[in-house]
Amino acid sequence: MFATPKRAVISTICIMAVLLAVLGGIFAAVSRNGRIGRTEAGRLALADAGLEEAQVSGLRVREDHDDGQWEYEVDFYSDGAEYEYVLRARDGEILSREMEGESLGQGPAKESRGNVRPRESQASQTDPAGTEKLTGEEISPEDALAAALADAGLSEGDVTLIREETDYEDGVKVYDIGFYTDEAEYDYEVRATDGSISGRDIERFPAQPGSGAGGNAPEGGISADSACEIALKHAGLDKEEVRFAKTELDLDDGREEYEIEFFYGGIEYSYTVDAVSGEILEYEADRD
């Protein structure tokens, strides 16, 4: 094996490469096994919020790697409030907590909003340049909410409102409306001038994909489950093998699309599937 100096050098390099690969695998396994786990991360976040799992909906726990350390991002809804937590994966320490986008201090604030009750927007009625806009004949925030609910096929009693704001896009006044059910979160942009839907984003909670429920599908289109099956077939995977992170129905340049993300074997798969034809528009696979 070491008959000549050249062979000795080559053999030494090969041996070192093999050892480094083995050690890398061991360190990676130790690092992953050293995490508290997704279930425990969810439990700790709920405990900090003073809630039990039966009191919340849309509980999502996702892994992330930030600034050299593994973290768990925990999101859930309760009583009209949206909670967002970040916990250190190694020991479960809470790194940050937010509710409806506002920082919570040492403990989560409790603010009950109940079901939908339209309220006046707190946004300024001026454009980004500070010029006051002439409203003319415009629909009310209540009408904008009704338009969004009708598009989603829901009624006020079905949802909880978390956001109703006024904004301007390209000089046009729009209502930014957000609400959720037990199955999904809805974000709408409704033009104040005529009540038309200018933007729509529907995020199914991770328990939905592959559950057989199907969810709301666009008229003449495919369901969220069907879109997930198309993506999985393309990736050569089964739904039992993967962990879903996102399934959203988006409106992009007038075309309805499903944005799908799932994980398998340390790889993150991202797909964009046409919600009407089922055609895969984009896909990507990155190592997590």
N, C-alpha and C positions, 0 to 999 in steps of 0.2 A: 504493500500500500504506500509506503514511504520510500520506495526504491530510489527515487531521485528527488532533489530539492524542489523541482517544479511540481511533482506529484504531491509532495508533502504540503506545499503551500495551498494547492487546490483542495486537497482533502481537508486541511484545517479550516479553510473558508466554508466548505460545505457543512462540516460538523457545526461550526459556529452559527450558520444560517438556520440549521435544523433546531439547535438549542434555543435560539432567539424566537423562532416560531412557536416552539412548545411553551416557552416561558410567557410569550404574549398571550397565548390561549389560556394559560393558567391565570394570569393576572386579569384578563377580561372576565373569566368565569367568577373569580373571586369578587371583582368589582360588582358584577350583576347580582351575585348571590348576597352581597352585602347590603342590598337595598331592603327597605322595610316592606315593600310590596304595594301594589295598587289598592288592594282592599283596605289595608291598614291606613294608607294615606287618606282615603275617603273617610274612614272612621274618625281620624284625628281632626280633619277639617269640620266634619259635622259636629263633633264634640265641642270644638272651639266656638262654633256658631250657636251652640245650645240647642241643636236640632237632632232629631232622629231620622233615619232613612225614610220612614213612613210619612214624614212631614214634608219631604222635598220631592221635586221632579227634575228630570233631565240631569241626573248625577253623571258627570263625566270625569274620568281620571286619565290623564295623558302623561307620558314620560317625555322629558326634554333634557338636553345637555346644554348647560349655559355656564360660561366662565369657568370651564374645567370641572364642573361637578354635575351630577345627575340630579334632576328635580322632578317633582310631580306637580302638574297643574290640575287643580280640582275645581270644577264649576258645577253649580246647581242653583235651583230656583226654589223659593219658598215665600208664600204669602205676598206675591207681587214684587219681591226683591230678587236680584241676581247676585249671587256670591261667587267670588273668584279668589282662590287660594293658590299659593306656591309654597311647597314644602321641600325641604332637603331630603333627598331619597335615602341618604345614609342613616339618618337618625330620626327623621320625621319633624325636625324643627320647622316651625312656620316662618317663612322668609317674608311673605307679604300677604295681605288680605284686603280685599276690596268688595264693596257692595254697590251695584249700579254705577260703577266707575268712580266712586268717591272713596277716598282713603278712610279706613275705620279706626284709628287709634289702637288701643290695647285690646279691645273686644268689639265684636260686630254690633253695629247699631241696629236696633229693631224698629222698622218702619213698615207698618201694614198699609198697603194700598188697595187691598181687596180686588174685586173684579173690575172690569172696565168702567171708568168714570171719566169721560172726556174733560180735560182741563185746559185752561188757557196756556199757550206756549209762553215760555220765558225768554225766547229768543228775540233779539232786536228786529224791528221791522225796517232795517236798513240793509243795503247791499254791502259786500266786503269793502267797498271804497268809501262807505259812510254816507252815501246818498240815500235820502228817504225815497222809498218806492211808492208809486201811486198804485194802490191796490185795485181800484175799479171794481168790477163785478167778480168776486171770488167766492169759492166754496168755503164753508166754515171748517174748523178742525173736526167737528162732529161728522160732517159729510165726508171728509177725507178718511176718517176712521171707518165709516160705513162702507166706503169704496174698497178699502183694503180687506175688510172682513168678507165682503161679497166675493172678491177675487179669490180669497182663500177658502171659500165655501164654509165659513164659520159664522156664528152669531156672537153677540157680546157675552152671553152667558157661558160660552165655550172657552173663553180666553181670559188671560190676565194681562193688563196693559203695563208695560215697563217704560215706554218712552213715547212722547208726542211733542215734537219740536218743529220749529219753523226754520227753514234755511233757504239759500238762494243758489241756484246752479245756472251759470251762464246768463245771469240777470233774470231768471225765472224763479218765482217763489214756489217752493215745494214744502210739503209736510213730510217730515221724517217720523215714521210710526213703527214702533216695535211692540210685539206681544208674543205670548207663548201659551202652549197647551202642554199636556203631559207628554205628548209625542214629539213636539217640534218647536223651534223658535222662528218667528216670522219678522222680517224687516222689510218695510215698504217705503217707497218714495212716491208721493201723490202730488201731481201738479195742482196748485191752488187755482189756476185759471180755468180749468175745465174738469178736474177730477180724474184725469187719466193716470194710469199707473206708469211711471217713468222708470222705476227700479223695483226689483223684487228679489229677495234672498230668503230661502227657506232651508233651515238646517235641521235635519232629522237627528234626534238624539241617538247615540251609538247603539242602543239596544234594538233599534228598529231594523237595520239591514239584516236580511236573511231570516227575519222573524216570521215571514209569511204574511204580515199585515199589509204590505204593499205601500201604504201611505197614499197621499193625494198625488195623482198623476196629472200632467197637463192634458187638456182635451185632445183626444186623438193620439196621445203619446204613450210612453211606457212608464211603468211604476219605478219607484226607487229600488225595490228588490230586483226587478228585471235588469236595471242598469248595473247593479252590483254583480249580478250573475254574469253579465257580459264582460265586465272588467276582470272578474275572477277567472273566467274561461280563457281570456287572453293571456293572463299571467300564469295559467296552468296550475291554479290552486283551487282548493275547496273552501267553502265558508267556515268549516269547522277548524281549518288550519290557521286562519288569520284573525287579527284583532282590528276591528274597524275603528278609525279615529274621526272620520267625517263623512257625511253624506248630505250634500246640499243641492237644492234645486235653485239655480240662478237664472236670471234674465240678462243676457249679454248681447248688446247690439240687436235687440229684438229677437234673439234666438234663445230658447230655453235649453239649459244644459244641466247635467248632474255633475257636481264636483265630488269625487270619491277618493278617500285616502284609507289605506289599511297597511298593517305591518305583518311581516312574516320573516323569521330567521334573521332579524337585525336589519332588514331592508324595508324602506318605506316606499310604497307604491302609490302613485298619484294618477288619477284618470279623469278625463273630461269626456262625458258621453252625451251625445245629442239626445235630448229628452223626447223627441218625436220619432226619429228614425232608428235610434239605438246605435248609431255610428260612433266609433271611438275617434274623437277629434284630437286629443292629445293624451300622451301617457309618459310616465317617467318612473324610474326605479333608482332610489338613492339609498346607500347604506346609512342606517340610522346612527 
